[in-house]
Amino acid sequence: MLILAKILIAFVMLEHLFILWFEMFAWTTRGPKIFKRFPKELFPATKSLAANQGLYNGFLAAGLAWTFFIADPIWWARIAIFFLSCVSVAGIYGAFTADKKIFFSQALPALVTLFIILFI
């Protein structure tokens, strides 16, 4: 189960690195293709806001990456639980405020990983 938890943490971490790239560097080019229900003129106007969000996603990815360098199992679990909880809350909030698909792409993988860690 520990190996599965670490694989899932890596998945969530890589996903947030992708979100960092998307929101910081590809918001105006790929954003309209992903968020089709938003007007295209919205993306250039919100570029700096999206970049700020991307930076925060990078911090979440960094926190999850940190877990791979922690040897103590209790400390590892606490750090993993904290950052996965942050991802879960952000994903749930995003599902309510931006797009319901965010729950399945962000919150659900983090929640599944949290569940596994809590029952190791």
Buried (B, 14 or more C-beta within 10 A) or exposed (E): EEEEBBEBBBBBBEBBBBBBBBBBEBBBEBBBEEBEEBEEEEBEEBBEEBBEBBEBBBEBBBBBBBBEEBEEEEEBBBBBBEBBEBBBEBBBBBBEEEBEEBBEBBBBBBBBBBEBBEEE
